[in-house]
Amino acid sequence: MTMHNSIPTSPEVWAVIKARHGRHLKVFASFSDPNGTFMGRDGTEGRMETSYALPGADFPLMEARTTWRIDPDSRKRHDEKHEYWLCVPVKDAD
């Protein structure tokens, strides 16, 4: 099984990679819980996560996550937080 470590990076690094290589990147994996209710969660925090890879790659190149609080009355998003990572492969142990 191919594994990877996620190394935190800045929005600027993320933006430059997307700008320079975005046409080559493909969604590797994605998760969305915009209403904050997946698996019985209480609906107070939404979440979206996406990882991207180059075609044919066994692991992602980069990942992003956005989270936000959900106002219980208006159901609007508040306090959005964006996080970004670069992915580094870890050699399989034999």
The first five atom37 places (N, CA, C, CB, O) and aatype in JSON, in Angstrom:
{
  "aatype": [12, 16, 12, 8, 2, 15, 9, 14, 16, 15, 14, 6, 19, 17, 0, 19, 9, 11, 0, 1, 8, 7, 1, 8, 10, 11, 19, 13, 0, 15, 13, 15, 3, 14, 2, 7, 16, 13, 12, 7, 1, 3, 7, 16, 6, 7, 1, 12, 6, 16, 15, 18, 0, 10, 14, 7, 0, 3, 13, 14, 10, 12, 6, 0, 1, 16, 16, 17, 1, 9, 3, 14, 3, 15, 1, 11, 1, 8, 3, 6, 11, 8, 6, 18, 17, 10, 4, 19, 14, 19, 11, 3, 0, 3],
  "atom_mask": [
    [1, 1, 1, 1, 1],
    [1, 1, 1, 1, 1],
    [1, 1, 1, 1, 1],
    [1, 1, 1, 1, 1],
    [1, 1, 1, 1, 1],
    [1, 1, 1, 1, 1],
    [1, 1, 1, 1, 1],
    [1, 1, 1, 1, 1],
    [1, 1, 1, 1, 1],
    [1, 1, 1, 1, 1],
    [1, 1, 1, 1, 1],
    [1, 1, 1, 1, 1],
    [1, 1, 1, 1, 1],
    [1, 1, 1, 1, 1],
    [1, 1, 1, 1, 1],
    [1, 1, 1, 1, 1],
    [1, 1, 1, 1, 1],
    [1, 1, 1, 1, 1],
    [1, 1, 1, 1, 1],
    [1, 1, 1, 1, 1],
    [1, 1, 1, 1, 1],
    [1, 1, 1, 0, 1],
    [1, 1, 1, 1, 1],
    [1, 1, 1, 1, 1],
    [1, 1, 1, 1, 1],
    [1, 1, 1, 1, 1],
    [1, 1, 1, 1, 1],
    [1, 1, 1, 1, 1],
    [1, 1, 1, 1, 1],
    [1, 1, 1, 1, 1],
    [1, 1, 1, 1, 1],
    [1, 1, 1, 1, 1],
    [1, 1, 1, 1, 1],
    [1, 1, 1, 1, 1],
    [1, 1, 1, 1, 1],
    [1, 1, 1, 0, 1],
    [1, 1, 1, 1, 1],
    [1, 1, 1, 1, 1],
    [1, 1, 1, 1, 1],
    [1, 1, 1, 0, 1],
    [1, 1, 1, 1, 1],
    [1, 1, 1, 1, 1],
    [1, 1, 1, 0, 1],
    [1, 1, 1, 1, 1],
    [1, 1, 1, 1, 1],
    [1, 1, 1, 0, 1],
    [1, 1, 1, 1, 1],
    [1, 1, 1, 1, 1],
    [1, 1, 1, 1, 1],
    [1, 1, 1, 1, 1],
    [1, 1, 1, 1, 1],
    [1, 1, 1, 1, 1],
    [1, 1, 1, 1, 1],
    [1, 1, 1, 1, 1],
    [1, 1, 1, 1, 1],
    [1, 1, 1, 0, 1],
    [1, 1, 1, 1, 1],
    [1, 1, 1, 1, 1],
    [1, 1, 1, 1, 1],
    [1, 1, 1, 1, 1],
    [1, 1, 1, 1, 1],
    [1, 1, 1, 1, 1],
    [1, 1, 1, 1, 1],
    [1, 1, 1, 1, 1],
    [1, 1, 1, 1, 1],
    [1, 1, 1, 1, 1],
    [1, 1, 1, 1, 1],
    [1, 1, 1, 1, 1],
    [1, 1, 1, 1, 1],
    [1, 1, 1, 1, 1],
    [1, 1, 1, 1, 1],
    [1, 1, 1, 1, 1],
    [1, 1, 1, 1, 1],
    [1, 1, 1, 1, 1],
    [1, 1, 1, 1, 1],
    [1, 1, 1, 1, 1],
    [1, 1, 1, 1, 1],
    [1, 1, 1, 1, 1],
    [1, 1, 1, 1, 1],
    [1, 1, 1, 1, 1],
    [1, 1, 1, 1, 1],
    [1, 1, 1, 1, 1],
    [1, 1, 1, 1, 1],
    [1, 1, 1, 1, 1],
    [1, 1, 1, 1, 1],
    [1, 1, 1, 1, 1],
    [1, 1, 1, 1, 1],
    [1, 1, 1, 1, 1],
    [1, 1, 1, 1, 1],
    [1, 1, 1, 1, 1],
    [1, 1, 1, 1, 1],
    [1, 1, 1, 1, 1],
    [1, 1, 1, 1, 1],
    [1, 1, 1, 1, 1]
  ],
  "atom_positions": [
    [[0.84, -1.18, 0.0], [0.0, 0.0, 0.0], [0.89, 1.24, 0.0], [-0.96, 0.0, 1.22], [1.8, 1.36, 0.82]],
    [[0.63, 2.15, -0.89], [1.39, 3.39, -0.96], [0.77, 4.4, -0.01], [1.41, 3.95, -2.41], [-0.44, 4.64, -0.03]],
    [[1.6, 5.0, 0.82], [1.15, 5.97, 1.81], [1.8, 7.32, 1.51], [1.49, 5.5, 3.25], [2.75, 7.42, 0.73]],
    [[1.26, 8.35, 2.16], [1.88, 9.66, 2.06], [1.73, 10.41, 3.37], [1.26, 10.46, 0.9], [0.82, 10.15, 4.15]],
    [[2.64, 11.35, 3.58], [2.54, 12.28, 4.69], [2.05, 13.61, 4.14], [3.91, 12.45, 5.43], [2.4, 14.0, 3.02]],
    [[1.25, 14.3, 4.92], [0.76, 15.62, 4.53], [1.53, 16.69, 5.28], [-0.77, 15.74, 4.8], [1.55, 16.7, 6.52]],
    [[2.17, 17.58, 4.54], [2.99, 18.65, 5.11], [2.23, 19.97, 4.94], [4.4, 18.71, 4.42], [1.93, 20.36, 3.81]],
    [[1.91, 20.67, 6.03], [1.19, 21.95, 5.89], [1.94, 22.91, 4.99], [0.97, 22.59, 7.27], [3.17, 23.0, 5.03]],
    [[1.18, 23.64, 4.18], [1.78, 24.66, 3.31], [0.9, 25.91, 3.34], [1.94, 24.13, 1.85], [-0.15, 25.93, 3.98]],
    [[1.35, 26.93, 2.66], [0.67, 28.23, 2.67], [-0.33, 28.32, 1.51], [1.69, 29.38, 2.58], [-0.24, 27.58, 0.54]],
    [[-1.28, 29.24, 1.64], [-2.19, 29.5, 0.52], [-1.44, 29.94, -0.74], [-3.2, 30.56, 0.91], [-1.87, 29.64, -1.85]],
    [[-0.32, 30.65, -0.56], [0.45, 31.12, -1.71], [1.08, 29.97, -2.49], [1.53, 32.09, -1.24], [1.05, 29.96, -3.72]],
    [[1.64, 29.0, -1.78], [2.23, 27.83, -2.45], [1.14, 27.07, -3.19], [2.96, 26.91, -1.43], [1.32, 26.69, -4.35]],
    [[0.02, 26.84, -2.53], [-1.11, 26.15, -3.13], [-1.55, 26.86, -4.42], [-2.3, 26.07, -2.13], [-1.75, 26.22, -5.45]],
    [[-1.69, 28.18, -4.35], [-2.17, 28.96, -5.49], [-1.21, 28.88, -6.67], [-2.38, 30.41, -5.09], [-1.64, 28.77, -7.82]],
    [[0.09, 28.93, -6.4], [1.08, 28.87, -7.49], [1.04, 27.5, -8.16], [2.5, 29.17, -6.96], [1.08, 27.42, -9.39]],
    [[0.97, 26.43, -7.39], [0.9, 25.08, -7.99], [-0.36, 24.95, -8.84], [0.91, 23.99, -6.88], [-0.3, 24.46, -9.96]],
    [[-1.5, 25.41, -8.3], [-2.76, 25.35, -9.07], [-2.66, 26.18, -10.35], [-3.94, 25.85, -8.21], [-3.13, 25.76, -11.41]],
    [[-2.04, 27.36, -10.26], [-1.93, 28.24, -11.42], [-1.02, 27.63, -12.49], [-1.4, 29.61, -11.0], [-1.33, 27.71, -13.68]],
    [[0.09, 27.04, -12.08], [1.08, 26.52, -13.03], [0.75, 25.12, -13.55], [2.43, 26.49, -12.38], [1.08, 24.77, -14.68]],
    [[0.08, 24.3, -12.71], [-0.13, 22.9, -13.07], [-1.59, 22.46, -13.02], [0.67, 22.02, -12.17], [-1.89, 21.28, -13.18]],
    [[-2.49, 23.41, -12.79], [-3.91, 23.09, -12.63], [-4.51, 22.29, -13.77], [0.0, 0.0, 0.0], [-5.38, 21.44, -13.54]],
    [[-4.07, 22.54, -14.99], [-4.64, 21.81, -16.13], [-4.24, 20.33, -16.13], [-4.21, 22.45, -17.43], [-4.86, 19.52, -16.8]],
    [[-3.19, 20.0, -15.38], [-2.74, 18.61, -15.3], [-3.3, 17.89, -14.08], [-1.23, 18.55, -15.27], [-3.37, 16.66, -14.07]],
    [[-3.7, 18.63, -13.07], [-4.15, 18.0, -11.82], [-5.54, 17.4, -11.96], [-4.15, 19.02, -10.69], [-6.41, 17.97, -12.62]],
    [[-5.72, 16.26, -11.34], [-7.01, 15.56, -11.31], [-7.41, 15.35, -9.85], [-6.94, 14.19, -12.08], [-6.55, 15.2, -8.99]],
    [[-8.7, 15.35, -9.59], [-9.16, 15.06, -8.23], [-8.78, 13.62, -7.9], [-10.72, 15.28, -8.09], [-9.13, 12.7, -8.62]],
    [[-8.06, 13.45, -6.8], [-7.64, 12.13, -6.33], [-8.69, 11.57, -5.37], [-6.26, 12.21, -5.63], [-9.03, 10.39, -5.44]],
    [[-9.18, 12.42, -4.48], [-10.23, 12.03, -3.52], [-10.94, 13.3, -3.07], [-9.63, 11.25, -2.29], [-10.37, 14.39, -3.08]],
    [[-12.19, 13.14, -2.67], [-12.95, 14.29, -2.23], [-13.96, 13.85, -1.18], [-13.66, 14.97, -3.41], [-14.5, 12.74, -1.23]],
    [[-14.22, 14.74, -0.23], [-15.24, 14.5, 0.8], [-15.95, 15.82, 1.04], [-14.6, 13.94, 2.13], [-15.32, 16.87, 1.16]],
    [[-17.27, 15.77, 1.12], [-18.01, 16.99, 1.43], [-19.11, 16.7, 2.44], [-18.61, 17.6, 0.14], [-19.84, 15.71, 2.34]],
    [[-19.2, 17.58, 3.4], [-20.25, 17.54, 4.42], [-20.7, 18.97, 4.66], [-19.75, 16.86, 5.75], [-20.48, 19.51, 5.75]],
    [[-21.33, 19.61, 3.66], [-21.66, 21.02, 3.77], [-22.68, 21.34, 4.87], [-22.18, 21.51, 2.48], [-22.72, 22.47, 5.36]],
    [[-23.49, 20.36, 5.24], [-24.5, 20.6, 6.28], [-24.03, 20.17, 7.67], [-25.77, 19.87, 5.94], [-24.72, 20.41, 8.66]],
    [[-22.86, 19.53, 7.75], [-22.31, 19.13, 9.04], [-23.07, 18.01, 9.73], [0.0, 0.0, 0.0], [-23.05, 17.9, 10.95]],
    [[-23.74, 17.17, 8.94], [-24.56, 16.11, 9.54], [-24.11, 14.7, 9.16], [-25.99, 16.29, 9.13], [-24.78, 13.73, 9.53]],
    [[-22.99, 14.56, 8.44], [-22.51, 13.24, 8.05], [-22.2, 12.39, 9.27], [-21.28, 13.36, 7.16], [-21.6, 12.88, 10.23]],
    [[-22.6, 11.15, 9.25], [-22.35, 10.18, 10.33], [-22.84, 10.7, 11.68], [-20.83, 9.86, 10.41], [-22.18, 10.51, 12.71]],
    [[-24.0, 11.36, 11.68], [-24.61, 11.79, 12.93], [-24.02, 13.04, 13.55], [0.0, 0.0, 0.0], [-24.33, 13.36, 14.7]],
    [[-23.16, 13.76, 12.82], [-22.61, 15.0, 13.37], [-23.75, 15.97, 13.64], [-21.56, 15.64, 12.4], [-24.83, 15.84, 13.06]],
    [[-23.52, 16.95, 14.5], [-24.6, 17.79, 15.02], [-24.99, 18.99, 14.14], [-24.21, 18.29, 16.34], [-25.85, 19.77, 14.55]],
    [[-24.4, 19.15, 12.98], [-24.8, 20.22, 12.07], [-24.26, 21.59, 12.4], [0.0, 0.0, 0.0], [-24.76, 22.6, 11.89]],
    [[-23.23, 21.66, 13.24], [-22.68, 22.97, 13.61], [-21.42, 23.34, 12.84], [-22.39, 23.0, 15.08], [-20.98, 24.49, 12.9]],
    [[-20.82, 22.38, 12.12], [-19.62, 22.68, 11.35], [-19.64, 21.92, 10.03], [-18.35, 22.32, 12.15], [-19.76, 20.69, 10.01]],
    [[-19.53, 22.67, 8.92], [-19.44, 22.07, 7.59], [-17.99, 21.82, 7.23], [0.0, 0.0, 0.0], [-17.07, 22.4, 7.81]],
    [[-17.8, 20.95, 6.24], [-16.43, 20.59, 5.87], [-16.39, 20.11, 4.41], [-15.87, 19.49, 6.81], [-17.27, 19.38, 3.96]],
    [[-15.36, 20.53, 3.7], [-15.07, 20.07, 2.35], [-13.58, 19.76, 2.28], [-15.48, 21.14, 1.27], [-12.76, 20.57, 2.72]],
    [[-13.24, 18.6, 1.73], [-11.83, 18.2, 1.58], [-11.62, 17.65, 0.18], [-11.43, 17.15, 2.65], [-12.44, 16.89, -0.33]],
    [[-10.51, 18.05, -0.44], [-10.17, 17.55, -1.77], [-8.67, 17.35, -1.86], [-10.67, 18.52, -2.88], [-7.89, 18.18, -1.39]],
    [[-8.28, 16.24, -2.46], [-6.87, 16.03, -2.77], [-6.73, 15.91, -4.28], [-6.3, 14.76, -2.03], [-7.63, 15.41, -4.97]],
    [[-5.59, 16.37, -4.79], [-5.32, 16.39, -6.22], [-4.05, 15.61, -6.52], [-5.21, 17.83, -6.74], [-3.12, 15.58, -5.71]],
    [[-4.02, 14.98, -7.7], [-2.85, 14.22, -8.13], [-2.61, 14.47, -9.61], [-3.03, 12.71, -7.84], [-3.49, 14.95, -10.32]],
    [[-1.42, 14.12, -10.04], [-1.14, 14.1, -11.47], [-1.69, 12.8, -12.03], [0.4, 14.23, -11.75], [-1.77, 11.81, -11.3]],
    [[-2.08, 12.77, -13.29], [-2.67, 11.55, -13.86], [-1.77, 10.33, -13.65], [-2.93, 11.75, -15.35], [-0.56, 10.39, -13.87]],
    [[-2.37, 9.24, -13.24], [-1.65, 7.98, -13.04], [-0.9, 7.86, -11.73], [0.0, 0.0, 0.0], [-0.3, 6.82, -11.46]],
    [[-0.92, 8.9, -10.9], [-0.19, 8.86, -9.62], [-0.87, 7.95, -8.63], [-0.06, 10.27, -9.03], [-2.1, 7.8, -8.64]],
    [[-0.07, 7.33, -7.77], [-0.58, 6.44, -6.72], [-0.89, 7.16, -5.43], [0.41, 5.35, -6.45], [-1.42, 6.56, -4.49]],
    [[-0.57, 8.44, -5.36], [-0.83, 9.22, -4.16], [-1.06, 10.67, -4.6], [0.35, 9.11, -3.13], [-0.64, 11.07, -5.68]],
    [[-1.72, 11.46, -3.76], [-1.98, 12.85, -4.13], [-0.72, 13.72, -4.05], [-3.05, 13.44, -3.23], [0.25, 13.37, -3.38]],
    [[-0.76, 14.83, -4.75], [0.31, 15.81, -4.73], [0.02, 16.88, -3.68], [0.47, 16.45, -6.13], [0.94, 17.39, -3.03]],
    [[-1.27, 17.22, -3.52], [-1.65, 18.26, -2.58], [-3.09, 18.07, -2.13], [-1.47, 19.64, -3.21], [-3.9, 17.43, -2.8]],
    [[-3.39, 18.64, -0.97], [-4.72, 18.5, -0.37], [-5.17, 19.86, 0.17], [-4.7, 17.44, 0.77], [-4.36, 20.73, 0.48]],
    [[-6.49, 20.02, 0.26], [-7.06, 21.23, 0.84], [-8.29, 20.86, 1.67], [-7.43, 22.26, -0.27], [-9.0, 19.91, 1.36]],
    [[-8.51, 21.64, 2.72], [-9.71, 21.46, 3.54], [-10.26, 22.84, 3.89], [-9.4, 20.62, 4.84], [-9.51, 23.74, 4.26]],
    [[-11.56, 22.98, 3.77], [-12.25, 24.18, 4.21], [-13.29, 23.75, 5.24], [-12.92, 24.94, 3.01], [-14.06, 22.81, 5.02]],
    [[-13.3, 24.45, 6.37], [-14.31, 24.2, 7.4], [-14.99, 25.52, 7.73], [-13.66, 23.56, 8.69], [-14.43, 26.59, 7.48]],
    [[-16.19, 25.45, 8.29], [-16.93, 26.64, 8.67], [-17.96, 26.27, 9.73], [-17.61, 27.29, 7.45], [-18.43, 25.14, 9.8]],
    [[-18.31, 27.26, 10.53], [-19.4, 27.11, 11.48], [-20.71, 27.35, 10.75], [-19.24, 28.08, 12.69], [-20.77, 28.15, 9.82]],
    [[-21.74, 26.65, 11.16], [-23.06, 26.81, 10.56], [-23.98, 27.45, 11.59], [-23.64, 25.44, 10.06], [-24.18, 26.9, 12.67]],
    [[-24.54, 28.61, 11.24], [-25.49, 29.28, 12.12], [-26.76, 28.43, 12.2], [-25.82, 30.73, 11.61], [-27.35, 28.12, 11.16]],
    [[-27.2, 28.04, 13.39], [-28.36, 27.14, 13.51], [-29.67, 27.75, 13.01], [-28.53, 26.73, 14.94], [-30.57, 27.02, 12.59]],
    [[-29.78, 29.07, 13.04], [-31.03, 29.71, 12.6], [-31.05, 29.97, 11.09], [-31.24, 31.02, 13.35], [-31.99, 29.59, 10.4]],
    [[-30.01, 30.62, 10.6], [-29.99, 30.98, 9.18], [-29.39, 29.89, 8.3], [-29.21, 32.27, 8.99], [-29.58, 29.89, 7.08]],
    [[-28.65, 28.94, 8.9], [-27.92, 27.87, 8.19], [-26.84, 28.44, 7.28], [-28.9, 27.03, 7.36], [-26.39, 27.75, 6.37]],
    [[-26.41, 29.69, 7.52], [-25.35, 30.31, 6.75], [-23.98, 29.96, 7.32], [-25.53, 31.82, 6.7], [-23.85, 29.61, 8.49]],
    [[-22.95, 30.05, 6.46], [-21.57, 29.78, 6.85], [-20.96, 30.98, 7.56], [-20.73, 29.42, 5.61], [-21.2, 32.13, 7.2]],
    [[-20.17, 30.67, 8.6], [-19.44, 31.71, 9.33], [-18.04, 31.19, 9.62], [-20.18, 32.1, 10.65], [-17.84, 29.98, 9.77]],
    [[-17.08, 32.08, 9.71], [-15.72, 31.74, 10.13], [-15.07, 30.67, 9.26], [-15.72, 31.28, 11.57], [-14.53, 29.69, 9.78]],
    [[-15.13, 30.84, 7.94], [-14.48, 29.87, 7.06], [-12.98, 29.81, 7.35], [-14.72, 30.22, 5.59], [-12.33, 30.83, 7.56]],
    [[-12.46, 28.6, 7.35], [-11.03, 28.36, 7.57], [-10.53, 27.47, 6.45], [-10.76, 27.71, 8.98], [-11.12, 26.42, 6.16]],
    [[-9.43, 27.88, 5.8], [-8.85, 27.11, 4.7], [-7.49, 26.58, 5.14], [-8.71, 27.99, 3.41], [-6.68, 27.31, 5.72]],
    [[-7.25, 25.3, 4.87], [-5.96, 24.67, 5.2], [-5.45, 23.94, 3.96], [-6.11, 23.68, 6.4], [-6.23, 23.4, 3.17]],
    [[-4.12, 23.94, 3.79], [-3.5, 23.36, 2.6], [-2.31, 22.49, 2.98], [-3.06, 24.47, 1.64], [-1.6, 22.78, 3.95]],
    [[-2.1, 21.43, 2.21], [-0.97, 20.51, 2.45], [-0.34, 20.09, 1.13], [-1.44, 19.27, 3.23], [-1.01, 20.0, 0.11]],
    [[0.96, 19.84, 1.18], [1.67, 19.13, 0.12], [1.81, 17.69, 0.59], [3.09, 19.79, -0.19], [1.95, 17.43, 1.78]],
    [[1.76, 16.76, -0.34], [1.82, 15.34, 0.01], [3.16, 14.76, -0.4], [0.66, 14.56, -0.66], [3.64, 14.97, -1.51]],
    [[3.76, 14.03, 0.53], [5.07, 13.42, 0.31], [4.93, 11.91, 0.44], [6.12, 13.97, 1.32], [4.46, 11.43, 1.47]],
    [[5.31, 11.15, -0.58], [5.15, 9.7, -0.5], [6.05, 9.09, 0.55], [5.44, 9.06, -1.85], [7.14, 9.59, 0.82]],
    [[5.58, 8.01, 1.12], [6.35, 7.23, 2.1], [6.58, 5.86, 1.47], [5.6, 7.12, 3.51], [5.63, 5.19, 1.05]],
    [[7.83, 5.47, 1.41], [8.16, 4.18, 0.8], [7.53, 3.04, 1.57], [9.69, 3.99, 0.73], [7.55, 3.02, 2.81]],
    [[6.98, 2.08, 0.84], [6.39, 0.89, 1.45], [7.46, 0.11, 2.22], [5.73, -0.02, 0.38], [8.58, -0.05, 1.74]],
    [[7.09, -0.35, 3.4], [8.01, -1.21, 4.17], [7.89, -2.64, 3.66], [7.69, -1.14, 5.7], [6.78, -3.15, 3.51]],
    [[8.99, -3.27, 3.4], [8.98, -4.67, 2.93], [9.15, -5.63, 4.07], [10.07, -4.91, 1.88], [9.16, -6.84, 3.86]]
  ]
}
